[in-house]
C-alpha cells in the first residue's frame, strides 16, 4: 500500500506531525541534543540574527534554484545530511529517503550507521549519493567500505572530526538520551548490522589529521571533512587533501555549548578561499557546506550569503520520512525548494550565484573571540 503524506506547509509543521506519530523514544533519538541541548537551540537561533536586504526592479520571472555541485547539476544547493537509523522512522528505511531525494534532484549522504546497506541504497536508483564513513582502528574494514562505495558509484566520501556517538542527555531533558540509545541499539540488533559492537570495539580515540591523508591515499573519490568550526582546522584539512569542508557542530548532538556552524561559517569560508588563493593557479573551488538548524528556504539564502556553497538538511527529512515515507521526504524537500525560490525572487536573486553578502544584514551580535586575560592566566591556568 502506497504511503499517504499528510499536508504540511513548512518544516516546523512536519516536526510536530512526526512527534505525534512516532514512538517517543524514536522521536527523542532524532530530536535530541547533547546534555542541556543548548547547542541545538543555538543552531536555530543563529539564523534569527540576520535579516535579508532585498534588491528591487529586477526581472525575477525565471528564478533558477539549481546549481553545480561536484561537476553535476542539482536542483538546489541542498543535500540530505547523513543520519543514522532511518528504520526507526519508516519500514522502508534509507531506501525511501534515497528515492524521495532523487525525485527532488537532491544529493543524499548515506551514514555508516544506516539501517540499509550502501548497496541497498544504491539499488534505490539515486544517481548522486555520497557516503559518510568513520575511520576506525581496523583500516582494512574502512578500505573495504571505500572500495564498495567506489564500486557502487558513490560520488564522494565524508569523514572527519567528531565521534560516532552523542554527548548524552537530550530528548526533552537530560536522561532521555540513554533510553533512545537503548532502543537504537536494540533496533540495530534486529537488523543484524553489528555496527554497535563494531564501533564499541573499533572507535579510534587517537585519530589525527593523518587519517585524512590516509583516506585520500586509498581512494580517488573526493573527501569532505565534517565537523570543522575553526578556520585553522579548515586550513589543516585542506593541507591534508580535503576536497571540501563541512562546517558543522553535528546538529548540537556532541558538544553542548559549542559554537554554531552558522556563526563560524564566514570565518571558515574566508579561510578556505584564502587558502585556495595561496595555492596553485587555476585550482578548483573548494566547496564549503554547512548544516545545523536549517528549517526555511530563507535559511538557505542566509547560509549562502555567509559563504556556503550548499547546505545539508537532516532532522526535517527524517520527520518527513516518518509521517509519509518517500512522499514525505519529497514534500519536505519540495517545500524547502519552493521557499527558496520565493525568497530568491523577493530578494531579487535570479540565480544561486546572485546570493551574496550584499543581501544580508546582521541585526544582533554573534559570538566574538575571547581575549586572553592579562596576568598569570594569560600563560596558563592560575592555581585555585
C-alpha positions, 0 to 999 in steps of 0.5 A: 500500500502506497504511503499517504503524506499528510499536508504540511506547509513548512518544516516546523509543521512536519516536526510536530506531525512526526512527534505525534506519530512516532514512538517517543523514544524514536522521536527523542533519538532524532530530536535530541541534543547533547546534555542541556541541548543548548547547542541545538537551540543555538543552531536555530537561533543563529539564523534569527540574527540576520535579516535579508536586504532585498534588491528591487526592479529586477526581472525575477520571472525565471528564478533558477534554484539549481546549481553545480555541485561536484561537476553535476547539476542539482536542483538546489544547493541542498543535500540530505545530511547523513543520519543514522537509523532511518528504520526507526522512522519508516519500514522502508528505511534509507531506501525511501529517503534515497528515492524521495531525494532523487525525485527532488534532484537532491544529493543524499549522504548515506551514514555508516550507521544506516539501517540499509546497506550502501548497496541497498541504497544504491539499488534505490536508483539515486544517481548522486549519493555520497557516503559518510564513513568513520575511520576506525582502528581496523583500516582494512574494514574502512578500505573495504567500505571505500572500495564498495562505495567506489564500486557502487558509484558513490560520488564522494566520501565524508569523514572527519572530526567528531565521534560516532556517538552523542554527548548524552542527555537530550530528548526533552531533558537530560536522561532521555538520551540513554533510553533512545540509545537503548532502543537504537541499539536494540533496533540495530540488533534486529537488523543484524548490522553489528555496527554497535559492537563494531564501533564499541570495539573499533572507535579510534580515540587517537585519530589525527589529521593523518587519517585524512591523508590516509583516506585520500591515499586509498581512494580517488573519490573526493573527501569532505571533512565534517565537523570543522568550526575553526578556520585553522582546522579548515586550513589543516584539512585542506593541507591534508587533501580535503576536497571540501569542508563541512562546517558543522557542530553535528546538529548540537548532538556532541558538544553542548555549548559549542559554537554554531556552524552558522556563526563560524561559517564566514570565518571558515569560508574566508579561510578556505578561499584564502587558502585556495588563493595561496595555492596553485593557479587555476585550482578548483573551488573548494566547496564549503557546506554547512548544516545545523538548524536549517528549517526555511528556504530563507535559511538557505539564502542566509547560509549562502550569503555567509559563504556556503556553497550548499547546505545539508538538511537532516532532522526535517527529512527524517520527520518527513520520512516518518509521517509519509515515507518517500512522499514525505521526504519529497514534500519536505524537500519540495517545500524547502525548494519552493521557499527558496525560490520565493525568497530568491525572487523577493530578494531579487536573486535570479540565480544561486550565484546572485546570493551574496553578502550584499543581501544580508544584514546582521541585526544582533551580535554573534559570538566574538573571540575571547581575549586572553586575560592579562596576568598569570592566566594569560600563560596558563591556568592560575592555581585555585 
